[in-house]
Amino acid sequence: MLRVAIVDDEPLARRRLRRLASDIRDVDVVGEAGDSESAAALVDKARPHVVLLDVQMPGRDGFAVAAGMPEPKPALVFVTAYDRHAVRAFEIHAVDYLLKPVSRERLVEAIARARERVEARAASPSALSALLEHAMSKRRYLERLPVRSQGRIDLVDVRTIDWIGAADNYVTLHCGRRTHLLRETLANLERLLDPAIFVRVHRSAIARIDQVARLDAALRGDYDITLKDGTRLTLSRNYRRRFEEVIGRRV
């Protein structure tokens, strides 16, 4: 049985999550909490495998609650009315991020992902499991980006991204023929993505380095970049030095 705890300051939201979760096979809802203090006590006492966790609550928010959980931490599924916290949730390796009102289908998906993580952890010898937990806690770079689509959060594998363009407080993820709009700044994404794979080439663009096919000299020390799919970007002289460091030679 997968032990699941629910942390949300709204009684109606807790009741809905309990009802939906209780209908999932081999799930045992071991308790509920409506604030950060009772959440900490619940996790410490019930030792759930999974916590369905709201972000905004009285006292400490959901991220502070997660940070204070004892090791090994339960699998975290954030459940909130706001999509703006999604990137931060995946920074701390949340299993999933659900938007209210939560549908049964999305909760089933999230519980299945959480079960996979719990089972993978249990299958490891205790020493190896501890090492894996430590490695995950130290991992710096995002592997998935959460994108809101038709009332849900889809996870985009960063390995599918060819380049990223900026538009005010939004970025566009270009993944082959598909594009995804994400409410995030380019500067923050640059910090979260692996700099050995993604490089800032312009104040409004990040490119995946293995997608760069050609560079042509332009005016004022800039370069025109051609990606493998034919996309044209500009390598600004302000970002040229960093680009050279990544490819290992001067241009």
Disulfide bonds with the S-S distance in Angstrom:
none
